[in-house]
């Protein structure tokens, strides 16, 4: 392998005999190295062969700003995730997850805790990914002695959700965007309102819809059959619940899918919050 750029003594961007760029790590791997210098294989401890040269270069730029151990932690988490999933995981997760972990650690050190407003939904709908998130917290504790909270486990779980790909990522993204927009249109016309896109409730609603659409298109909808909550929201928020009936009809027609009781509960609550200022009779 030849050096393209050394980021520090222990991390460098290199090119192999096939001309592919890769990120390498190892004690002294970048020490006093210049472009086209040959690297001794004996000093290479980790090699990251990513999907594109652009991704490798972006990861290198990130490693110029954060400790390399944050990438090592992300790699350990990804390896654990791969061992527990049949689905492929995009290499882009090395960039996004490493960046998130570094940011989370920096926030922790400053005493800045961010609440994960989707934590209950993550636990409910992404149980396996959340287990990986909790494992990630263990890895971070073992490697750095830092105990991050359950909220961070939920954020990491969402990175794994986003990184899962079946080779049809672009089509899924396009279809997912269409589902989100269609549901927003149904809510808008049902209540005859203009939703406040700058509000926190709107952001939460759209985020929920994005992950709901993702599960729908992957046929990963699950249901606990919780009749108690279902009956409660139906009585307490009748207009919002009625709106989910229209969403269900749309899904049946356009996607041959039916909302579960769990999804109708969550959608009803989100719709109630996002339209609360415009309602007078609910």
Secondary structure, 3 states (H helix, E strand, C coil): CEEEEEEECCEEEEECCCCCEEEEECCCCCCCCCCCCECCHHHCCEEECCCCHHHHHHHHHHHCCCCHHHHHHHHHHHHHHHHCCCCEECCHHHHHHHHHHHHHHHHHHCCCCCCCCCHHHHHHHCHHHHHHHHHHHHHHHHHHCCCCCHHHHHHHHHHHHHHEECCCHHHHHHHHHHHHHHHHHHHHHHHCCCCCCCCHHHHHHHHHHHHHHHHHHCCCCCCCCCHHHHHHHHHHCHHHHHHHHHHHHHHHHHHCCCCCHHHHHHHHHHHHHHCHHHCCCC
